[in-house]
Every structure is written in structure tokens, then in C-alpha cells.
Amino acid sequence: PLDGLARATGGVTIADCLVKTGNWQHQILLRKRAKAIALSSSRRDIRDSIRIAGLVVTPLAAKIDRAVKWIDLNRSEDRTEVYFFIIPSFQIQAFLLMALDNEEVFVVSNPAKVGSLKEKKLYKAEQFLAALKGVKTITGIVMKP
């Protein structure tokens, strides 16, 4: 949806395009450092327990941890709602920060360097979408050398 939003105009927000999956993402720390990500489902099974859907050791965990610390440090005093989102068609992981009528995007990971968006950088929603406008979506996996 966000690749279409990048071409859209007229009051559509990033939040309007996000789809809640019902899944949660958890940072797994080892010696106080983020080393892995666990995925769980908020949907309860018949025993009313949370189901772990996956666990992966990945450098993305540390990137997410640094982003959370930056957001906590720079947005802790205002009434900002924060949502982690992934754009599979661009292989971008980011946080959406929403406060009143303001949307900003903190790019956590952009391995394909899509739209010249830089990691560890905060963008106004308009800047983020403008960077994606006209960019061809990715098929397959981009591997870092």
C-alpha cells in the first residue's frame, strides 16, 4: 500500500495505509545488547496463551534497539504514538511517529538504499513519501556484500 501512497495525493496519511497484523515483535537481549527478534501472535489459541511464531538472530535487532533509544530520548516528553512497520516491496523497516496532525518516519533499515533514504534518520512524512515516489519495487532479496 505505501508504494501506491507514494504516488497518491490528497490527505492520505501513512497511518491510513498500515495494516495491523495482530503480531508483536520482541527484542531479545543478551548481556544487555539486542541480538535477536522474536515474533508472537496476539491472537490467543484455545489455551489462552501467546504463540511464538519465530525467533531470529539478526543485526536488525541492534538497529531497532538504537532506534527505540533515539525515539525515547528525543520524543519522551510529547504525546507521540509509535508504530514499527515494514514495507516488504522496498525492504524498509521503520517507525512511524504520530503526534496530533504530524507524522514522521524514522528509518531503521534500508538495505537496498531505496529512494536515497538513510538509516538512523528522521523524515517528515512528506519527505519519506517523496523519496519513494517513482521508485520501482523490489522483487527478491537484496544481499549486503
C-alpha positions, 0 to 999 in steps of 0.5 A, spaced: 500 500 500 505 505 501 508 504 494 501 506 491 501 512 497 507 514 494 504 516 488 497 518 491 495 525 493 490 528 497 490 527 505 492 520 505 496 519 511 501 513 512 497 511 518 491 510 513 495 505 509 498 500 515 495 494 516 495 491 523 497 484 523 495 482 530 503 480 531 508 483 536 515 483 535 520 482 541 527 484 542 531 479 545 537 481 549 543 478 551 548 481 556 544 487 555 545 488 547 539 486 542 541 480 538 535 477 536 527 478 534 522 474 536 515 474 533 508 472 537 501 472 535 496 476 539 491 472 537 490 467 543 489 459 541 484 455 545 489 455 551 489 462 552 496 463 551 501 467 546 504 463 540 511 464 538 511 464 531 519 465 530 525 467 533 531 470 529 538 472 530 539 478 526 543 485 526 536 488 525 535 487 532 541 492 534 538 497 529 531 497 532 534 497 539 538 504 537 532 506 534 527 505 540 533 509 544 533 515 539 525 515 539 525 515 547 530 520 548 528 525 543 520 524 543 519 522 551 516 528 553 510 529 547 504 525 546 507 521 540 504 514 538 509 509 535 508 504 530 514 499 527 512 497 520 515 494 514 514 495 507 516 488 504 516 491 496 522 496 498 525 492 504 524 498 509 523 497 516 521 503 520 517 507 525 512 511 524 511 517 529 504 520 530 503 526 534 496 530 533 496 532 525 504 530 524 507 524 522 514 522 521 518 516 519 524 514 522 528 509 518 531 503 521 533 499 515 534 500 508 538 495 505 537 496 498 538 504 499 531 505 496 529 512 494 536 515 497 533 514 504 538 513 510 538 509 516 538 512 523 534 518 520 528 522 521 523 524 515 517 528 515 512 524 512 512 528 506 519 527 505 519 519 506 513 519 501 517 523 496 523 519 496 519 513 494 515 516 489 517 513 482 521 508 485 520 501 482 519 495 487 523 490 489 522 483 487 527 478 491 532 479 496 537 484 496 544 481 499 549 486 503 556 484 500 
